[in-house]
């Protein structure tokens, strides 16, 4: 009734089963390794062929508004190394670097007058962080009357403020400080473009 099972055939079938499982495991491991290596090659290829990100150069800023005052860059002029006296009573001013004249307008965007000295322009800063203050000896070369800090009436034309600076010949990418002189003392910068 019962067939006699050959013990050696059972061992062979177990051995074949283990061998088959081992082959399947090896195949799975080989495919997994190929997939990982293939992905690394793809990642390497992607990073090698990717184009570098373009760095956007900020656009120049020629006007800005702070607390109801709109500052507008109007003019910059390289005056060279000598400021020629306008009268026989004055003296020429000389430098080994360069003089520049800056004109910035201020306009009142509020509904009321802004008091005298509520605004002004300040120092020049170059791309290296060097700071140049207004040249105080150039007083006689500025327009009369000096309108810097003048009372600003609502929505009138921009009031021009003119200053002369002594700046290094090596200075590039100059910016002029504009400021509101209230308790908060807010300031900003406008780019300078020469004629």
Buried (B, 14 or more C-beta within 10 A) or exposed (E): EEEEEEEEEEEEEEEEEEEEEEEEEEEEEEEEEEEEEEEEEEEEEEEEEEEEEEEEEEEEEBBBEBEBBBBBBBBBEEBEBEBEEEEEEEEEBEBEBBBBBBBBBBBBBEEEEBEEEBBBBBBBBBEEEBEBEBBEEBEBBBEEEEBBBBBBEEEEEBBBBBBBBBBBEEBEEBBBBBBBBBEEEEBBBBBBEEE
